[in-house]
């Protein structure tokens, strides 16, 4: 009898213990769920993928108005957190800067085009990335190095201005009247060529783009870069649903590998050309080091760090990232000015007053052109070339906005939404450069995420700032600009892609300014 009572009591205690443990687990699981950022209802297998419509930054902004400034998404097998406020952006990129210093390590496009995540933009945080970051900021993009390559940017701006001047003379309203009459010009290809030649000359000492006398090699290079840009900006469903990769869905990965093969061969030829050069390596082309020359020099002492693949990947990322974002921003600036001729006139008056009409605007002038800088800053606000910045990934558990963020979560910071938040900006959709006068620091610095913040901010911000300022300054100084059909405002809709291109490529009416005649004829 005693054994039966003991067995019953033991069974009762075991049941109570089991109930307590189960309750604790359920409570803990519920707590973990409530600790996570809010999230929209999801579907089995695909999660929230069905919600992501183009343009993605607009979709994410709409979700943030419903679910808050921080919310979570499940994109197939991937957990994503989206942040849409300056204070939370600061929490991610300042307080948790080290936690979010990594990039996602399983995006197939980055694996293919970035040589297995070994470029400065895609490498995980660690010794290799620190080496590349130091190289980028010291050997390639420091103030001293940018000053040494000033002649490259000056020459390319002069070439652009000269080409537009020649084109503006081809069609005239009155025969024989050289300095009157507008000509319709397409700007996108010219701006891409401008920046691409600048970057290529810094990387390899060669220029490839020339609208008026393109070589066969230049045309092939244009086609190659265009293909890589298109594929790298294409959303790959296999990044979120690995099963699609296994079955080769859509053939996107095959196309990427094919383009990468052509790109790899191109950059390997560049490396071999530099190796075979008769000029001393330390002098580089034209007596100045190019990026490839410098990295080959480092390869001799650190062969395991600066392999050919690392050099090719670094060249590729500098060319793609530097060209696409910068050319896109210049196009947006000019489009915004065409829609606001009173702002364009004010900027031209400033340039005429500071620089005059006897020489072309220089990079050194741009610091003395505050209104021009306000225009560029306002364009950055309304049309950021990287609307959700580059994605980050958490290396450990952390908290953001009081919510728990698990290790391995992708972080997207919706700069586009922050830049248009009515709680931060008065009349946010209006193009008004004056709003940036006397901007403050602190969290205010996270109101305008031009080039990102923290450890993974863009190392090329100094170069981009110089190029945009001097290119826009020269276009304003040398030419009069009008919309095609003055009664029609330019369509400012954004297209698809990582760098938010303008949906409709910019076309405008261009005419050389009479007061700049002598300068233009001397170019």
NUDO-508788 format. One line per field, with one value per residue (C-alpha): x, y, z; residue number from 1; residue in three letters. Coordinates in pm, 1 decimal, padded with zeros to 6 digits. Layout:
<sites>
u = [X/...]
v = [Y/...]
w = [Z/...]
keti = [NUM/...]
logu = [ALA/...]
</sites>
This chain:
<sites>
u = [00000.0/00280.8/00451.5/00130.0/00089.2/00453.9/00418.0/00100.4/00264.1/00571.0/00353.5/00160.2/00480.0/00618.1/00299.3/00313.7/00682.7/00610.2/00330.0/00556.2/00838.4/00598.8/00438.2/00778.9/00883.2/00558.6/00590.2/00954.1/00864.5/00580.1/00814.9/01067.7/00796.0/00672.1/01030.2/01075.5/00984.7/00625.9/00566.2/00292.7/00101.1/00310.0/00247.9/00388.8/00723.1/00763.1/00697.5/00658.4/00815.7/00476.0/00465.6/00783.1/00672.2/00895.3/01024.8/01114.8/01200.5/00846.2/00697.3/00908.8/00805.1/00438.0/00490.4/00670.3/00368.3/00162.3/00408.0/00642.8/00993.7/01138.4/00966.3/01065.3/01009.0/01057.8/01176.5/01175.9/01445.4/01590.6/01505.8/01515.6/01474.4/01387.3/01466.3/01311.8/01404.3/01721.3/01737.4/01712.2/01961.6/02200.1/02133.3/02225.2/02524.9/02672.3/02572.2/02562.0/02811.7/03037.4/02742.2/02618.6/02963.3/02909.1/02745.3/02515.4/02737.4/02501.2/02393.0/02479.5/02541.5/02801.4/02960.6/02997.7/03087.9/03273.3/03505.7/03348.4/03291.1/03652.8/03590.1/03581.8/03206.1/03111.8/03383.4/03289.6/03427.8/03776.3/04146.3/04091.3/03825.0/04034.4/04328.1/04111.6/03944.3/04283.3/04403.7/04092.2/04109.9/04488.4/04624.2/04332.5/04086.1/04278.5/04291.8/04653.6/04569.8/04265.8/04475.5/04729.3/04453.0/04303.2/04435.1/04224.2/03897.7/03980.2/04053.5/03734.4/03516.0/03675.5/03609.9/03243.3/03197.7/03377.3/03161.1/02841.1/02966.8/03031.9/02692.1/02521.5/02664.9/02533.1/02171.7/02092.0/01765.6/01922.3/02188.4/02523.0/02430.7/02680.0/02591.9/02213.4/01965.3/01920.6/02011.7/01847.0/02103.1/02079.1/02268.6/02274.0/02532.2/02752.3/02745.4/02818.6/03107.3/03238.2/03253.7/03356.8/03658.5/03759.0/03746.2/03907.8/04198.3/04250.7/04222.3/04407.5/04531.3/04298.7/03979.3/03716.8/03410.7/03392.2/03055.4/03214.2/03496.7/03444.1/03689.9/03591.7/03751.3/03556.6/03226.7/03289.9/03377.6/03057.0/02852.9/03027.5/02982.1/02618.6/02555.4/02724.4/02536.0/02204.8/02265.2/02406.7/02098.6/01855.2/01669.9/01754.4/01473.1/01733.6/01881.9/01562.0/01442.7/01749.1/01542.7/01514.4/01893.0/01905.1/01671.5/01835.2/01515.7/01516.2/01874.2/01988.7/02285.0/02411.9/02394.2/02584.8/02864.8/02886.9/02917.5/03165.8/03382.4/03404.5/03467.4/03737.2/03918.0/03902.6/04051.1/04310.3/04431.1/04462.7/04672.0/04899.8/04942.7/05062.5/05294.5/05453.7/05493.9/05849.8/05792.2/05905.2/05616.2/05641.7/05589.5/05286.6/05129.3/05227.5/05451.7/05158.6/05043.4/04720.2/04524.3/04638.0/05002.7/04977.1/04809.4/05066.4/05338.2/05166.9/05129.6/05506.4/05525.8/05182.1/05098.1/04836.0/04646.2/04664.9/04597.8/04500.1/04139.1/04142.4/04286.7/04026.6/03745.1/03860.4/03887.7/03540.9/03373.8/03542.2/03433.8/03077.5/02999.7/03186.1/03037.8/02675.1/02596.6/02785.4/02651.6/02300.2/02327.3/02450.2/02156.1/01911.8/02072.0/02039.6/01681.4/01583.5/01740.7/01557.3/01229.5/01330.3/01485.9/01485.2/01720.8/01933.5/01962.5/02064.4/02334.1/02468.0/02481.0/02686.4/02933.7/02963.2/03028.8/03290.0/03460.3/03381.0/03361.4/03729.5/03802.8/03631.4/03518.9/03768.9/03736.5/03908.2/03625.3/03351.4/03408.6/03336.3/03006.4/02778.6/02451.9/02575.5/02652.5/02302.3/02155.9/02357.8/02260.2/01891.7/01917.0/02077.0/01781.6/01510.7/01689.0/01949.1/02149.3/02130.6/01775.1/01806.0/02184.4/02380.9/02245.4/02413.2/02396.4/02410.4/02703.5/02538.8/02210.1/02134.7/01848.4/01720.4/01441.8/01385.5/01328.1/01543.0/01736.9/01876.2/02222.5/02230.2/01948.2/01977.6/01939.2/01797.4/01801.0/01545.4/01725.4/01462.1/01189.2/01397.9/01469.2/01095.7/00961.7/00713.4/00811.5/01167.4/01136.1/00893.0/00718.4/00950.7/00858.7/00949.1/01292.4/01423.4/01804.4/01783.2/01646.0/02001.8/02151.3/02296.4/02241.9/02320.0/02509.0/02421.4/02113.7/02061.0/02351.1/02136.5/01858.4/02060.8/02231.6/02419.0/02697.3/02597.6/02740.0/02969.7/03243.2/03080.9/03012.9/03119.8/03498.1/03452.1/03240.6/03524.0/03576.1/03203.2/03159.0/03436.8/03310.4/02947.0/03035.2/03274.9/03068.1/02742.6/02928.4/03077.1/02743.5/02572.5/02857.9/02901.3/02548.1/02193.2/01945.0/01576.1/01324.9/01202.6/00872.6/00878.3/00520.0/00604.9/00777.2/01032.4/00911.9/01100.7/00985.4/01252.9/01331.6/01429.9/01778.6/02009.4/02110.0/01760.8/01814.4/01580.6/01301.1/01320.6/01679.5/01742.9/01710.1/01729.3/01775.5/02129.6/02289.0/02641.5/02653.1/02778.5/02981.4/03173.7/03256.7/03630.8/03666.9/03476.8/03677.5/03999.2/03911.7]
v = [00000.0/00235.4/00162.1/00246.0/00574.1/00661.4/00583.2/00794.3/01085.8/01061.3/01057.0/01360.0/01551.7/01461.0/01588.2/01916.1/01956.4/01889.5/02147.9/02407.1/02346.4/02357.7/02678.6/02837.6/02744.9/02878.6/03203.2/03236.7/03173.4/03425.3/03679.7/03628.9/03683.4/04002.6/04126.6/04118.0/04422.8/04424.0/04247.8/04224.5/03896.2/03650.6/03360.0/03009.1/02943.1/03288.2/03499.4/03862.5/03838.5/03901.6/04246.0/04378.1/04581.2/04814.9/05063.4/04876.2/05188.6/05319.2/04984.7/04982.9/05340.6/05246.2/04952.4/05175.8/05408.2/05106.7/04906.9/05172.7/05308.5/04963.0/04650.6/04302.2/04100.7/03736.3/03712.3/03341.6/03201.0/03543.1/03762.4/04134.6/04440.4/04775.5/05106.1/05437.8/05705.1/05906.2/05800.4/05431.6/05472.8/05623.1/05333.8/05087.3/05269.2/05427.0/05237.3/04900.9/04994.3/04693.8/04452.9/04568.6/04602.8/04286.6/04245.9/03956.2/03661.8/03461.9/03690.2/03512.7/03832.3/03947.0/03603.4/03605.7/03966.2/04046.1/03745.2/03553.5/03859.8/03981.9/04344.2/04639.8/04675.8/04312.6/04155.4/04054.8/04269.6/04145.2/04175.4/04144.4/04416.1/04640.9/04606.5/04694.8/04982.1/05123.5/05085.8/05262.8/05554.1/05602.8/05479.7/05558.8/05809.8/06019.8/06397.5/06371.8/06101.8/06292.5/06605.2/06402.1/06290.1/06636.6/06662.9/06359.1/06507.6/06850.9/06698.6/06491.4/06787.5/06993.2/06711.9/06697.5/07073.6/07083.0/06799.8/06975.2/07302.4/07134.9/06970.4/07297.8/07442.7/07166.6/07277.1/07647.8/07831.8/08073.7/07961.7/08121.1/08234.2/08026.2/08140.8/08126.4/07844.5/07541.5/07182.7/06878.2/06668.0/06335.2/06358.5/06012.0/05850.3/06161.8/06168.9/05797.5/05846.1/06143.2/05955.3/05623.1/05778.9/05958.0/05638.4/05419.8/05659.9/05649.4/05268.7/05173.6/05488.1/05437.4/05598.8/05404.2/05622.8/05870.2/05942.9/06098.2/05855.9/05532.2/05252.6/04888.5/04818.1/05105.3/04981.8/04631.5/04775.6/04982.6/04675.5/04468.3/04727.7/04778.0/04404.6/04371.0/04673.1/04532.8/04185.0/04307.6/04528.5/04246.6/04101.5/03732.2/03518.6/03251.1/03479.3/03431.5/03088.3/02862.8/02590.3/02817.3/02820.8/02443.7/02416.2/02704.2/02910.2/03186.4/03123.1/03440.4/03277.1/03133.5/03479.9/03623.9/03367.8/03430.0/03807.2/03755.3/03542.4/03824.7/04079.5/03866.0/03827.1/04203.3/04297.0/04022.6/04172.1/04509.4/04354.1/04181.5/04506.7/04678.0/04389.5/04408.8/04786.0/04905.7/05197.3/05160.3/05028.7/05299.5/05566.3/05417.6/05558.3/05913.5/05935.8/05879.5/05563.1/05403.4/05182.3/04867.7/04978.7/05039.0/04706.5/04520.2/04685.4/04565.1/04220.4/04179.1/04212.6/04070.6/03815.8/03633.5/03954.3/04123.4/03834.8/03895.4/03816.2/04074.8/04335.5/04254.4/04264.5/04595.8/04745.9/04620.4/04754.6/05095.3/05130.8/05006.9/05177.1/05498.0/05544.3/05446.9/05640.8/05956.6/05980.3/05913.4/06193.7/06446.6/06353.0/06408.5/06745.7/06871.3/06743.3/06917.2/07244.4/07226.2/07197.9/07496.4/07756.8/08020.0/07799.6/07736.0/08113.3/08172.0/07902.8/08051.5/08398.3/08261.1/08094.1/08407.0/08614.5/08380.0/08232.6/08482.3/08417.4/08406.0/08049.9/07720.5/07643.6/07429.8/07190.1/07446.5/07691.7/07461.7/07528.2/07893.5/07807.3/07739.4/07758.0/07496.1/07269.2/07324.6/07222.2/06899.9/06826.1/06880.6/06651.2/06387.7/06421.8/06378.5/06139.7/05938.6/05715.5/05435.0/05468.4/05181.5/05205.2/04882.1/04603.5/04524.2/04199.8/04152.8/03948.5/03886.1/03938.4/04302.3/04543.2/04823.4/05050.3/04820.6/04519.1/04206.0/04154.8/03805.7/03727.4/03692.4/03941.1/04162.6/04534.4/04778.7/05151.1/05329.3/05657.9/05756.7/05737.1/05927.6/06199.3/06248.7/06210.0/06488.6/06470.6/06569.9/06786.6/07068.2/07023.9/06727.2/06671.0/07028.3/07097.4/07374.2/07393.0/07668.3/07420.6/07289.8/07619.5/07595.9/07220.1/07077.0/06770.1/06483.6/06291.0/06563.3/06402.6/06092.4/06293.7/06300.2/05971.5/06077.8/05819.9/05601.3/05624.5/05423.3/05177.7/05073.3/05424.1/05488.2/05546.8/05727.0/06011.9/06263.7/06175.3/06174.1/06513.2/06664.2/06513.7/06613.9/06969.1/07049.1/06874.4/07046.8/07376.4/07356.1/07265.5/07561.0/07802.1/07719.7/07656.7/07775.7/07495.2/07456.4/07176.9/07027.5/07207.6/07472.4/07399.7/07038.7/06958.6/06679.2/06344.1/06287.3/05929.3/05687.2/05367.3/05025.2/04939.0/04962.5/05320.5/05459.9/05584.0/05839.2/05649.1/05865.3/05942.0/06315.6/06505.6/06884.1/07184.5/07318.4/07640.8/07775.8/08099.1/08399.5/08525.2/08193.5/08202.1/08262.0/07994.7/07736.4/07806.7/07758.1/07408.8]
w = [00000.0/00091.1/-00241.9/-00427.0/-00237.8/-00302.6/-00672.3/-00695.7/-00516.8/-00737.7/-01047.4/-00919.5/-00850.2/-01193.5/-01355.5/-01159.7/-01247.5/-01613.8/-01612.0/-01449.6/-01699.2/-01995.2/-01867.4/-01818.1/-02170.9/-02315.4/-02120.0/-02225.0/-02588.0/-02569.8/-02411.9/-02687.6/-02943.5/-02779.5/-02742.0/-03117.2/-03327.6/-03459.4/-03786.5/-04052.6/-04092.8/-04293.0/-04527.5/-04488.4/-04658.0/-04818.9/-04508.9/-04619.0/-04963.9/-05122.1/-04960.4/-05124.5/-05424.8/-05623.5/-05532.1/-05213.0/-05010.1/-05063.8/-04959.7/-04644.2/-04567.1/-04596.4/-04359.7/-04109.4/-04088.4/-03978.1/-03767.7/-03635.7/-03688.4/-03625.3/-03753.6/-03859.5/-04173.4/-04255.2/-04614.4/-04688.2/-04460.1/-04373.7/-04073.8/-04148.8/-03928.7/-04088.1/-03914.7/-04022.7/-03766.8/-03691.8/-03325.5/-03413.9/-03697.2/-03443.4/-03205.0/-03479.8/-03628.0/-03314.4/-02999.7/-03181.5/-03451.7/-03389.4/-03368.9/-03709.7/-03869.2/-04074.2/-04411.7/-04506.6/-04597.2/-04817.2/-05102.1/-05425.0/-05624.3/-05371.9/-05367.7/-05746.8/-05827.9/-05503.8/-05521.3/-05233.7/-05012.1/-05021.0/-05126.4/-04888.6/-04934.4/-04873.4/-04655.2/-04299.9/-04022.9/-03933.5/-04024.5/-04401.0/-04405.8/-04178.9/-04422.3/-04722.7/-04541.2/-04443.6/-04802.7/-04935.4/-04694.0/-04699.2/-05032.2/-05260.9/-05116.3/-04864.3/-04912.4/-05031.2/-05286.2/-05409.9/-05449.3/-05649.8/-05888.9/-05926.1/-06283.2/-06381.2/-06260.3/-06403.1/-06744.4/-06751.2/-06653.0/-06929.9/-07179.0/-07075.1/-07102.2/-07437.9/-07576.4/-07469.0/-07616.3/-07950.4/-07946.2/-07863.7/-08185.2/-08410.7/-08398.1/-08398.3/-08422.6/-08673.6/-08925.9/-08855.8/-08505.0/-08306.7/-07955.6/-07969.3/-07984.9/-07761.3/-07839.5/-07682.7/-07499.1/-07323.1/-06995.4/-06842.5/-07070.3/-07055.5/-06675.7/-06648.6/-06890.1/-06692.2/-06361.7/-06513.8/-06684.1/-06365.8/-06162.4/-06429.4/-06464.5/-06087.8/-06081.9/-06398.7/-06573.7/-06872.3/-06997.5/-07190.3/-07239.2/-07524.6/-07683.9/-07990.3/-08070.4/-07879.4/-07945.2/-07982.4/-07643.9/-07490.8/-07631.5/-07496.9/-07157.4/-07153.9/-07239.5/-06972.3/-06696.2/-06793.9/-06773.7/-06433.4/-06296.6/-06415.9/-06273.8/-05942.7/-05893.7/-05976.8/-05681.2/-05655.8/-05507.3/-05430.4/-05162.9/-04962.5/-05075.8/-05115.8/-05281.5/-05586.5/-05613.5/-05602.8/-05902.2/-06092.4/-06097.2/-06358.8/-06471.3/-06293.6/-06123.3/-06453.7/-06609.8/-06314.4/-06343.5/-06718.6/-06668.7/-06386.8/-06615.6/-06868.7/-06594.7/-06435.4/-06768.5/-06829.1/-06491.7/-06509.1/-06838.3/-06665.7/-06389.8/-06641.1/-06835.2/-06518.8/-06435.9/-06781.0/-06769.2/-06823.7/-06589.0/-06229.4/-06027.1/-05765.1/-06029.2/-06197.1/-06512.4/-06595.1/-06290.4/-06052.9/-05881.3/-05991.9/-05756.8/-05936.5/-05923.6/-05551.1/-05479.2/-05689.7/-05483.0/-05166.4/-05319.4/-05319.4/-04940.8/-04852.0/-05124.8/-04918.2/-04842.6/-05183.8/-05420.9/-05781.7/-05690.8/-05412.7/-05651.4/-05916.3/-05663.8/-05522.5/-05871.4/-05958.5/-05644.0/-05671.6/-06034.2/-05988.9/-05658.0/-05738.7/-06084.0/-06044.8/-05726.6/-05824.4/-06179.7/-06050.2/-05796.2/-06055.3/-06278.6/-05991.2/-05908.1/-06264.5/-06294.1/-05969.3/-06088.7/-06420.5/-06229.6/-06012.4/-06245.3/-05968.6/-05764.2/-06073.3/-06130.5/-05770.8/-05793.1/-06118.0/-05965.5/-05676.2/-05914.4/-06128.3/-05818.4/-05665.6/-05973.9/-06246.7/-06620.8/-06713.0/-06600.3/-06530.7/-06176.0/-05982.4/-05689.3/-05465.8/-05541.0/-05419.0/-05048.8/-05125.8/-05295.2/-04996.3/-05190.0/-05435.2/-05137.7/-04999.4/-05336.8/-05336.6/-04975.6/-05052.3/-05355.1/-05131.8/-04897.0/-05159.4/-05394.1/-05197.1/-05434.7/-05175.0/-05037.0/-04786.9/-04751.6/-04788.5/-04566.5/-04235.7/-04038.6/-03661.8/-03531.9/-03193.8/-03009.9/-02930.9/-02868.4/-03091.5/-02974.6/-02678.1/-02902.7/-02915.9/-03238.6/-03289.5/-03415.9/-03794.8/-03858.6/-04166.1/-04092.8/-04346.0/-04265.3/-04479.3/-04539.9/-04798.1/-04532.4/-04276.1/-04531.5/-04595.6/-04241.7/-04163.2/-03795.9/-03889.6/-04198.9/-04265.4/-04601.2/-04676.0/-05042.3/-05137.5/-05289.8/-05064.1/-05023.3/-04760.4/-04504.7/-04445.6/-04336.0/-03985.6/-03949.6/-03606.1/-03492.0/-03256.7/-03363.3/-03623.6/-03806.9/-03855.8/-04018.0/-04340.2/-04417.5/-04728.4/-04723.7/-04429.3/-04079.4/-03856.0/-03948.9/-04275.0/-04404.5/-04762.2/-04782.6/-05113.8/-04975.8/-05016.2/-05381.2/-05457.2/-05293.5/-05504.8/-05829.8/-05779.2/-05672.5/-05956.2/-06225.8/-06130.3/-06084.4/-06434.7/-06596.6/-06428.0/-06502.9/-06871.3/-06997.1/-06987.5/-06921.3/-06992.1/-06977.7/-07302.6/-07318.7/-07047.7/-06946.2/-06858.8/-06530.2/-06542.1/-06412.7/-06087.0/-06035.1/-05924.5/-06109.3/-05980.1/-05861.5/-05564.2/-05646.1/-05714.6/-06071.2/-06218.2/-06394.8/-06707.5/-06818.6/-06810.7/-07137.1/-07144.3/-07369.0/-07344.6/-07471.1/-07418.9/-07220.4/-07413.2/-07116.4/-07109.8/-07481.9/-07442.1/-07173.9/-07379.3/-07693.8/-07498.8/-07376.7]
keti = [1/2/3/4/5/6/7/8/9/10/11/12/13/14/15/16/17/18/19/20/21/22/23/24/25/26/27/28/29/30/31/32/33/34/35/36/37/38/39/40/41/42/43/44/45/46/47/48/49/50/51/52/53/54/55/56/57/58/59/60/61/62/63/64/65/66/67/68/69/70/71/72/73/74/75/76/77/78/79/80/81/82/83/84/85/86/87/88/89/90/91/92/93/94/95/96/97/98/99/100/101/102/103/104/105/106/107/108/109/110/111/112/113/114/115/116/117/118/119/120/121/122/123/124/125/126/127/128/129/130/131/132/133/134/135/136/137/138/139/140/141/142/143/144/145/146/147/148/149/150/151/152/153/154/155/156/157/158/159/160/161/162/163/164/165/166/167/168/169/170/171/172/173/174/175/176/177/178/179/180/181/182/183/184/185/186/187/188/189/190/191/192/193/194/195/196/197/198/199/200/201/202/203/204/205/206/207/208/209/210/211/212/213/214/215/216/217/218/219/220/221/222/223/224/225/226/227/228/229/230/231/232/233/234/235/236/237/238/239/240/241/242/243/244/245/246/247/248/249/250/251/252/253/254/255/256/257/258/259/260/261/262/263/264/265/266/267/268/269/270/271/272/273/274/275/276/277/278/279/280/281/282/283/284/285/286/287/288/289/290/291/292/293/294/295/296/297/298/299/300/301/302/303/304/305/306/307/308/309/310/311/312/313/314/315/316/317/318/319/320/321/322/323/324/325/326/327/328/329/330/331/332/333/334/335/336/337/338/339/340/341/342/343/344/345/346/347/348/349/350/351/352/353/354/355/356/357/358/359/360/361/362/363/364/365/366/367/368/369/370/371/372/373/374/375/376/377/378/379/380/381/382/383/384/385/386/387/388/389/390/391/392/393/394/395/396/397/398/399/400/401/402/403/404/405/406/407/408/409/410/411/412/413/414/415/416/417/418/419/420/421/422/423/424/425/426/427/428/429/430/431/432/433/434/435/436/437/438/439/440/441/442/443/444/445/446/447/448/449/450/451/452/453/454/455/456/457/458/459/460/461/462/463/464/465/466/467/468/469/470/471/472/473/474/475/476/477/478/479/480/481/482/483/484/485/486/487/488/489/490/491/492/493/494/495/496/497/498/499/500/501/502/503/504/505/506/507/508/509/510/511/512/513/514/515/516/517/518/519/520/521/522/523]
logu = [UNK/UNK/UNK/UNK/UNK/UNK/UNK/UNK/UNK/UNK/UNK/UNK/UNK/UNK/UNK/UNK/UNK/UNK/UNK/UNK/UNK/UNK/UNK/UNK/UNK/UNK/UNK/UNK/UNK/UNK/UNK/UNK/UNK/UNK/UNK/UNK/UNK/UNK/UNK/UNK/UNK/UNK/UNK/UNK/UNK/UNK/UNK/UNK/UNK/UNK/UNK/UNK/UNK/UNK/UNK/UNK/UNK/UNK/UNK/UNK/UNK/UNK/UNK/UNK/UNK/UNK/UNK/UNK/UNK/UNK/UNK/UNK/UNK/UNK/UNK/UNK/UNK/UNK/UNK/UNK/UNK/UNK/UNK/UNK/UNK/UNK/UNK/UNK/UNK/UNK/UNK/UNK/UNK/UNK/UNK/UNK/UNK/UNK/UNK/UNK/UNK/UNK/UNK/UNK/UNK/UNK/UNK/UNK/UNK/UNK/UNK/UNK/UNK/UNK/UNK/UNK/UNK/UNK/UNK/UNK/UNK/UNK/UNK/UNK/UNK/UNK/UNK/UNK/UNK/UNK/UNK/UNK/UNK/UNK/UNK/UNK/UNK/UNK/UNK/UNK/UNK/UNK/UNK/UNK/UNK/UNK/UNK/UNK/UNK/UNK/UNK/UNK/UNK/UNK/UNK/UNK/UNK/UNK/UNK/UNK/UNK/UNK/UNK/UNK/UNK/UNK/UNK/UNK/UNK/UNK/UNK/UNK/UNK/UNK/UNK/UNK/UNK/UNK/UNK/UNK/UNK/UNK/UNK/UNK/UNK/UNK/UNK/UNK/UNK/UNK/UNK/UNK/UNK/UNK/UNK/UNK/UNK/UNK/UNK/UNK/UNK/UNK/UNK/UNK/UNK/UNK/UNK/UNK/UNK/UNK/UNK/UNK/UNK/UNK/UNK/UNK/UNK/UNK/UNK/UNK/UNK/UNK/UNK/UNK/UNK/UNK/UNK/UNK/UNK/UNK/UNK/UNK/UNK/UNK/UNK/UNK/UNK/UNK/UNK/UNK/UNK/UNK/UNK/UNK/UNK/UNK/UNK/UNK/UNK/UNK/UNK/UNK/UNK/UNK/UNK/UNK/UNK/UNK/UNK/UNK/UNK/UNK/UNK/UNK/UNK/UNK/UNK/UNK/UNK/UNK/UNK/UNK/UNK/UNK/UNK/UNK/UNK/UNK/UNK/UNK/UNK/UNK/UNK/UNK/UNK/UNK/UNK/UNK/UNK/UNK/UNK/UNK/UNK/UNK/UNK/UNK/UNK/UNK/UNK/UNK/UNK/UNK/UNK/UNK/UNK/UNK/UNK/UNK/UNK/UNK/UNK/UNK/UNK/UNK/UNK/UNK/UNK/UNK/UNK/UNK/UNK/UNK/UNK/UNK/UNK/UNK/UNK/UNK/UNK/UNK/UNK/UNK/UNK/UNK/UNK/UNK/UNK/UNK/UNK/UNK/UNK/UNK/UNK/UNK/UNK/UNK/UNK/UNK/UNK/UNK/UNK/UNK/UNK/UNK/UNK/UNK/UNK/UNK/UNK/UNK/UNK/UNK/UNK/UNK/UNK/UNK/UNK/UNK/UNK/UNK/UNK/UNK/UNK/UNK/UNK/UNK/UNK/UNK/UNK/UNK/UNK/UNK/UNK/UNK/UNK/UNK/UNK/UNK/UNK/UNK/UNK/UNK/UNK/UNK/UNK/UNK/UNK/UNK/UNK/UNK/UNK/UNK/UNK/UNK/UNK/UNK/UNK/UNK/UNK/UNK/UNK/UNK/UNK/UNK/UNK/UNK/UNK/UNK/UNK/UNK/UNK/UNK/UNK/UNK/UNK/UNK/UNK/UNK/UNK/UNK/UNK/UNK/UNK/UNK/UNK/UNK/UNK/UNK/UNK/UNK/UNK/UNK/UNK/UNK/UNK/UNK/UNK/UNK/UNK/UNK/UNK/UNK/UNK/UNK/UNK/UNK/UNK/UNK/UNK/UNK/UNK/UNK/UNK/UNK/UNK/UNK/UNK/UNK/UNK/UNK/UNK/UNK/UNK/UNK/UNK/UNK/UNK/UNK/UNK/UNK/UNK/UNK/UNK/UNK/UNK/UNK/UNK/UNK/UNK/UNK/UNK/UNK/UNK/UNK/UNK/UNK/UNK/UNK/UNK/UNK/UNK/UNK/UNK/UNK/UNK/UNK/UNK/UNK/UNK/UNK/UNK/UNK/UNK/UNK/UNK/UNK/UNK/UNK/UNK/UNK/UNK/UNK/UNK]
</sites>
